[in-house]
Amino acid sequence: MAKYITKRVLLAIVTLFVLTSVVFVLVRLMPGDPFTSDKMTPEIKANLEAYYGLDKPLPVQYVTYMKNVLRGDLGYSMKYEGRTVNRIIAESFPYSADLGVRALCFAFFFGIILGIIAALNRGKKLDFVCILIAIIGTSIPDFIMGSLLQYFFGIKWGLLPVAQYTSFKHTIMPAIAVGFYTLASVSRLMRSSMLEVVTSDYTKTARAKGLSEFRVTFKHQIRNAITPIITIMGPTVASVLTGTFVIEALFAIPGMGRYYVESINMNDYTMVLGMTIFYGAFLVIAILVVDILYGIVDPRIRLSGKKR
């Protein structure tokens, strides 16, 4: 297991190195620059470029930046005066993470339940209701879902606050908007997996041994059917926890998504690079954790990566 984890960590480091290098070059190829402005004189622009090291050759800039990254220093923002990228991430990520955790809890809890209900009631009314919910979830974009929730629950019925993120009530609608697509995907995958398990030989054997339907369902069916759900958790968790750009803007949530979009629009090189590295690291770590969990949940899989 230690050998497996070591290999995965080394692969993660290489992945982040390649990601940082590619994004560093692509950012420099973006049209315009951070200091393009009608009010900025050539002298001021030259001073700013010298201050941020943009007047040096690209290879020198790359080496300097990579050295700083290895020390955990993502640099100063070129647009938010006097603020470091580390500080902006530290201030905004808790909002994105909080929203993401709530959305994931909502999505996986109800998604798994709906999938189980649909599979155990195949061809019945409950199955069609669960399928309809899944179709709605995969068909409607999150910003449309968020707008509908705001209109009905916020404006028309006045049950929940329309925007901001200051209390539990403020978190309900954005969490549903972010998590509804994931809920739909999880419920469909869980239903398909359960249908395969229900007709499996070991399920028939468990029933033949006289086990109760409750034990057959929870000990044999759900445990084996939930394994495919774990495989999608890595990318899903990473993408949701690091923020949903449109929803954060729609509900006026001061998360990472807003800063990320603004930094791209304003050619804020250090912000784009820093947040991309953060997103990449989060995704790689999430996938690593899921790989380990996958091996724990399914004993048939060896952590060495070799098949039996």
N, C-alpha and C positions, 0 to 999 in steps of 0.2 A: 504493500500500500504506500509506503514511504517513497519507493522508487517511482510509482505511478504519479504521485502528487508532485514529485520533483520534476518529472518530465513535463507535466502540465504547466507548472509554474514557469519553467524555461520557455515553453512554447508561448505562454502568455507574455513574457518579457519581449520575445522576438516580435510578436504580433504588435505590441504597443510601440516598439521601436520603428517598425515599418509604417505603422499608422501615422505616427508623429512626423516621420520623414516625408511621407507623401503629402500630408496636409500642409506641412511647412512650405513645400514647393507650390502646391496648388493655391494657397493663400496669396503668395507673391505674384501669381499669374492672374489674379482677379483684376478686372479693369478698375482704374482709379487707384487712389492711395488714401491712407487715413487722414492726410492733412490737406486734401483738396478743398479749397474754399475761396469764394470771391473776395472775402475780406482779409485773407491771409497774404501777407507780403512775401516775396521770395526769401528775404532775410529770415523772417520768422519760421518759415517752412524749413529752411536749411538748418536752423538751430534745433528745431524739433527732431528732424531726421538724425542729426548728430547725437542728440540726447538719447534717442531710442536705438541708436546704432544702425539705422537704415542707410547711412551713407557708406557703409563698409561693403565689401564684396559679399555676395550671397553665401559662399562657403564659410566665410568668417562668421557671418550672422548665424549660420546653422550650428557651427561648433559651439559658439557662445551660448546659444539657446539651449542646446542639449546638455551642456554643463550645468546650466541653471536648473533645468528640469530634474536632473539627477540629484540636485540638492533640495528638491521640492519647491523651488521658486518658479512660479509660472509668469512672473513679470508684472509690470504695471499696465493697466488699461490705457490705451491711447486716446480714449474718448471720455472716460469717467475720471476726471482729474484727481490725482492723488490717491486713487484706489487701486489696490492690487487685485489681480485675478483670483488669488487665493482667498482674499477677503470677500469678494463678491460671491464666490462659490459657497463659502462658509455661511454667508447671510441668506442666500437664496435657496440653497439645496434643502434645508429643513422643510420649507414650504412644499417643494416638489415631492420630497420623500413622504411627507405626511399625507399628501393627496394620493400618492401612489400606493401607500400601504392600505389606505381606506378603500381605494378602488380595487386592489388585488383581493383583499378580504371579501369584499362584496362579490367580485367576479368568480373567484374559485369556489367559495362556499355555495352560492346559489347555482353556479354553473354545474358543479358536480352533482348537486341534489337534483336539478332538472334533468341531467343526463341519466341518472339512476331511475328516476320516476318514468322517464320516457321509455327506457329499455324494458323495465319491468311491466309496462303497460303497452307494449308494442301493438299498434293497430287500433288502440282505444282512444277515447276522447282526450285523455291526459297526454297521450303521446303526441297528438296533433297540436295541442296547446303548447307543449314544450318546443315542438318543431317550429311553430309560428313565432314564438319568442326568439328563437335562434335566428330565424330568417330576418326578422325585424332588426335584430342586433347587428347582423353582418351587412345589412343593406343600408342602414342609415349611418352616415358619418357622425363622429363624436360631436362636431360643432353644431350639426343640425339637432342632434339629441339634446345637447346643452341648451340650445335656443328654445326648443319645445318645452323643456323643463322650466326654463325661466319664464316663458309666457304663461303656462298653465299654473304651475305651483307658486310662482313668484308674483306675477302681475295680475292674472285673472282671479285666482283663488286666494292669493295672499298668505299662503301657508308657510313659505320659506323665503328668506332674503335672496334677492336677485344676484347680488355680487358681494365682493369683499371676502375675507377669510379670517374672521375674528372669533367665531364660536362654532359649536358643534353643528348648529343649524346651517351655518354658512358652508359646511363641508359636504352636506348630503347630496345636493344636486351635482356639483362638479365630480364627486366620486362616482356617482351613477353614470354620468356622461362619459367619464374616462374608462370605467370598467365594463360598460355594457357590451362592447364589441368582444372583449375577452371572455365575458360570461357566455356569450353566444358560441364562441369558438370552443370553449371548454365543454359546454353542454353537448354540442354535436360530437366532439371527440369522445366524450365519456359515454354517450349513447352507443356509438359504434363499437367501442371497446367492450362495453357491457354485453352487447348482443353477441359478440364472439365468445365471450366467457360463459354466457348462460347456456350455450349449446356444447360446451367443451366436455371432454371425457371426465376430467376430474370433478366437474360439477355433478355429473350424473353419478359418479362413484360416491361422492359425499352424500347425495340423497339416498343412494342404495344402502349406505351404512346406517341410515336412520337418523341422520343429523336434522335438527330443526331447520325450517326455512330461514329463520333469522340468522342462524350460524352459517348456513350455506351462503346466504347473501353477503354477509359482512366479512366472514373469514376467508371465503374462497373467491367469490365473484368480485366484490369491490376491491379487495386488496390487489388482485391481478389486473383488474380493468383500469386501475388508477395509474399504472406504470407509464402508459403513453402520455398522461397529463404532465408527469414530471419532466419529460423530455422537452416540453415547450415552455417550462417555467423560466429557464435561464434568460433567453431573449425577452420574454414577456415581462418578467420582473424588472430587468434592466431598463427596458424602454419606458415602462410605466413609472418606475421610481424616479427616473431622472427628469420627468416632467413631460407634459403634453402641451406643446406650444400654443395651439389655438385655444384650448380650454382655459389655460392660465390667462390668456389675454381676454377671453370672453367673460370670465368671472373675476377679473381684476386681481389675480393671485400673483404676488411678487416672487414667483419661482424662477428657476434657471431658464425656462423656455423663453421668457421675455428677453432676458439678457442675451441669450444665444442668437435669437432672430435679429435683435438690434445690432449686435456686434458684426453680423454678416452684412447687414445693410450699410453700416458705417465703415466697413473695411477695418475694423479694429483687430489687427493681426493677432495681438497677444491674447485677446479675449477668445477669438475663434479657436486658436491653437489650444489654449488652456482648457476650455470647456470640451473640446473634442477629445483631448487626452483623458479628461475626467470621465466623459461618457464611455470612451473605449475601455478604460480600466474597469469601470463598473460592469460593463457587459462581459468582459473576459472573466472577471471574478465570479459573476453570477453563473456563467456557463460552467466554470470549474466546480462550483458548489453543487450544481445540478448533476454533473457527471458523478460526483461522489455519492450523492443521494440516490441516484439511479442504481448504483451498485449495491447500496445498502438495502433498498426496497426490494430489488429483484436479486435474490441470492444466486441465480443461475449465471449472472454476469460477473466475470472476474475483473477486478480492478486493474489487472495487468494488461487488459485489452485483448487477451487471447480467448478464443472460444474453446469450449470443451471438446 
